[in-house]
Amino acid sequence: MLKAWLTKMNWIKNYPIEILILGFLFLLALLVRFSLMDWISGDYTSFLRPWMQQIVNGGGFASLGTKIGDYTPPYLYLLTILSYFPDTNANEPFLTGIKLISIGFDIVLMIGVYLNATIWFKTYHRLLPVLMAIASLFLPTVLINGSLWGQIDASYTAFSLIALYYLQKEKPFLAAIWFGIAFSFKLQAIFFLPVFMLYFWYHYRQKIVYVLIVPLVYYGLALPALIAGRSFTDITTIYLLQTQTYPLLTLNMPNLYQWFPNQRYEDLNGFAIGLFTSLMAMQWLAMLFQKITLKREHILLYTYWSILMANFFLPAMHERYLFAADVIVLILVLQNGKKYFMALLTQVISLLAYAPFIFSQTPIPHDEVAIGFLVTLLLATYWLWESLKNPRAVKEY
């Protein structure tokens, strides 16, 4: 077996310089992250630091049975493990550990990008998927989100990308499991839900029972917390309570609701959700009427479009919720061999959304950025329909 493995790895000898460069870029990505780790965000002081104190005061693993923060158990498990390893020489003993968790999810994200890239680019050049995976680590919003801000949007994005990989590999059972893992970390995994629903409708209608895998994985990962004494109701309502935490139409996301009074959440919340649902249904009905099937080559593009739609039309969207779109569009522009400007547009909108919170600056007013977001969404819609009507538009490598 070892001999067979070594034979398969002989190709490495053909690319010594390329591998050296890729290794250097990966180390550089880590070094940049380590240089940002000392920055303390408002989220850390208001939420993460108090949560860590509660975990320590609650006795580490003994605290799993109590409600701490508003995150699901899997992330709290990581924080609980971290509580046993404080940096006693630092003013903030858990800051570095929290940032390391975020950086760890960046690495998982890199794996998710790599797997998806292998589907479309490996035949062109063996190392191109690796280059794309490492390139994703240098996206400004990916750098800011984890190592600077200490957020974990890379978690649900990474696991959802792995789920999309298995969906494209025609392995729906594994896709459902990985999507369940993504959903177990962050509610924002539902941005990926439309593409799973549509692809299952067209190709795996007889396996619709797989939808039950998602809650099974969710409660399976919550099992240690349940055993420790946390109530089933508490675990079940985590995401419901999250949606009620910030009753604002938009939380720095430069979307449609920049043009509405932000405090009108209670009045317009139902309208916003209904509008988004109706537009997604209209898209699906238009595909049905035109007898268009969602194929494997459409999966990433449809996902990207769905994330843009959710962020533009749903209420209470935070500034960082375009994170997954920032990553996916990087793969897309190479998969399609065109529209590279879409990656730039998406990244700029995300950065401008981050600016008030991270940099305490608003280079361009958000109501004006929302116009750019709308234009980007319209371009993405045109791109999607162009691809749906002409599947060969996907560039073959």
QUIVEN-V992783 format. One record per backbone hydrogen bond with DSSP energy under -1.0 kcal/mol. CO is the residue of the C=O (numbers start at 0). NH is the residue of the N-H. Records with the same first field share a line. If there is no record, write none. Layout:
CO->NH ; NH
This chain:
0->4
1->5
2->6
3->7
4->8
6->9
8->11
9->12
10->13
11->14
14->18
15->19
16->20
17->21
18->22
19->23
20->24
21->25
22->26
23->27
24->28
25->29
26->30
27->31
28->32
29->33
30->34
32->35
35->38
40->44
41->45
42->46 ; 47
43->48
46->50
47->51
48->52
49->53
50->54
51->55
52->56
53->57
54->59
55->58
58->61
59->62
60->63
62->65
71->75
72->76
73->77
74->78
75->79
76->80
77->81
78->82
80->83
81->84
85->87
86->89
91->94
92->86
93->97
94->98
95->99
96->100
97->101
98->102
99->103
100->104
101->105
102->106
103->107
104->108
105->109
106->110
107->111
108->112
109->113
110->114
111->115
112->116
113->117
116->120
120->124
124->127
126->130
127->131
128->132
129->133
130->134
131->135
133->136
134->137
138->142
139->143
140->144
141->145
142->147
143->148
144->150
145->149
151->154
152->156
153->157
154->158
155->159
156->160
157->161
158->162
159->163
160->164
161->165
162->166
163->167
164->168
165->170
166->169
170->174
171->175
172->176
173->177
174->178
175->179
176->180
177->181
178->182
179->183
181->184 ; 185
185->188
186->189
187->190
188->191
191->195
192->196
193->197
194->198
195->199
196->200
197->201
198->202
199->203
203->206
204->207
206->209
207->210
208->211
209->212
211->215
212->216
213->217
214->218
215->219
216->220
217->221
221->225
222->226
223->227
224->229
230->234
231->235
232->236
236->240
237->241
238->242
241->244
245->247
248->315
252->254
254->257
255->258
256->259
260->263
261->248
263->267
264->268
267->271
268->272
269->273
270->274
271->275
272->276
273->277
274->278
275->279
276->280
277->281
278->282
279->283
280->284
281->285
282->286
283->287
284->288
285->289
286->291
287->290
294->297
295->298
297->301
298->302
299->303
300->304
301->305
302->306
303->307
304->308
305->309
306->310
307->311
308->312
309->313
311->255
316->250
317->320
319->322
321->325
322->326
323->327
324->328
327->331
328->332
330->334
331->335
334->394
338->341
339->343
340->344
341->345
342->346
343->347
344->348
345->349
346->350
347->351
348->352
349->353
350->354
353->357
354->358 ; 360
364->367 ; 368
365->369
367->371
368->372
369->373
370->374
371->375
372->376
373->377
374->378
375->379
376->380
377->381
378->382
379->383
380->384
381->385
382->386
383->387
384->388
389->392
390->393
